[in-house]
Every structure is written in C-alpha cells, then in structure tokens.
Amino acid sequence: MYQNGDGVPKDDLQAVAWFRKAADQGYAPAQDRLGFIYLNGDGVPIDVAQAVAWFRKAADLGYAPSQDRLGFMYQNGDGVPKTII
C-alpha cells in the first residue's frame, strides 16, 4: 500500500521497510519485490548485486518468478556473469 499510495501517502521508504520485514521472515514474494526495488532504485539506490541477492533468496525457496528473473539476468549478464549454454 505504501509503494502505490493506496489508502496512505506513497512512501517508498516505508514500503521497503515492510517488504524487508516480510522478506526476512522468508516470504518469497516480498524477497522478489525487494529484488525489483533494488533493480529499479525505488526508494533506495540502484544496487544490482542486492537485486540478485533478493531474487536468489526467493528462487532458492522455489519461487518461480524469481527463478525466471535470475535466468534473464544470467542470460543478459545483469549483475552476474553472462551465462549461456
């Protein structure tokens, strides 16, 4: 809600704080969302390494969207070595 300003003033810092609480408890969709936040710099400085780390945490939990995103990142060499088989 803070990320979109739904019912509350838009506040990227609050959004990041709440996503991090959920992510730290192992909630893969929040980990995935933090990956996007760091990839795009929404309320935080762009940090592709952090994005990769959050996508990997979610992917390791079996979250398919993050697994897919990591595949694209490896294919394109975004924050990771370019790997094409």
C-alpha atoms as one frame of an Amber mdcrd trajectory, in Angstrom:
protein
   0.000   0.000   0.000   2.863   2.364   0.775   4.542   1.534  -2.521   1.476
   2.551  -4.545  -0.054   5.099  -2.177  -3.221   3.028  -1.725  -5.069   4.491
   1.256  -1.863   6.032   2.615   0.569   8.590   1.248   3.061   6.976  -1.145
   6.225   6.315   0.837   8.977   4.245  -0.743  10.985   4.036   2.495   8.004
   2.612   4.411   7.335   0.195   1.556  10.921  -1.046   1.670  10.772  -1.432
   5.461   7.608  -3.541   5.324   8.796  -5.648   2.385  12.051  -6.284   4.258
  10.176  -7.457   7.370   8.272  -9.979   5.296  11.356 -10.954   3.282  13.421
 -11.521   6.416  10.747 -13.984   7.553  11.254 -15.989   4.365   8.275 -14.687
   2.362   9.417 -15.235  -1.232   7.077 -12.701  -2.915   8.472  -9.945  -0.667
  12.021 -11.066  -1.466  11.155 -10.884  -5.156   9.642  -7.409  -4.712  12.815
  -6.223  -2.947  14.779  -7.516  -5.901  12.764  -5.235  -8.164  13.078  -2.330
  -5.754  16.876  -2.575  -5.789  16.960  -3.211  -9.524  14.915  -0.069 -10.245
  16.030   2.151  -7.359  12.532   2.667  -5.926  13.274   4.437  -2.641  16.788
   3.003  -2.479  19.892   3.488  -4.609  20.039   1.119  -7.574  22.017  -1.919
  -6.462  22.003  -4.777  -8.939  24.007  -7.017  -6.593  21.312  -6.587  -3.905
  18.628  -7.269  -6.512  20.345 -10.505  -7.486  20.725 -11.494  -3.825  16.993
 -10.984  -3.126  15.928 -12.750  -6.327  18.220 -15.650  -5.402  16.715 -15.948
  -1.900  13.234 -16.184  -3.370  14.396 -18.527  -6.131  16.028 -20.821  -3.573
  12.636 -21.068  -1.855  11.163 -22.323  -5.118   9.529 -19.030  -6.162   9.264
 -19.490  -9.934   9.018 -15.791 -10.895  12.382 -15.128  -9.211  13.899 -18.183
 -10.845  12.769 -16.794 -14.182  14.187 -13.348 -13.406  17.543 -14.812 -12.429
  17.615 -16.726 -15.699  17.195 -13.476 -17.632  19.839 -11.776 -15.513  22.343
 -14.544 -16.262  21.386 -14.529 -19.929  21.987 -10.773 -20.136  24.862 -10.552
 -17.654  22.943  -8.127 -15.409  24.793  -8.139 -12.086  26.027 -11.678 -12.674
  28.406 -13.257 -15.181  26.716 -13.765 -18.534  25.956 -17.458 -18.840  24.522
 -19.020 -21.959  24.600 -22.741 -22.580
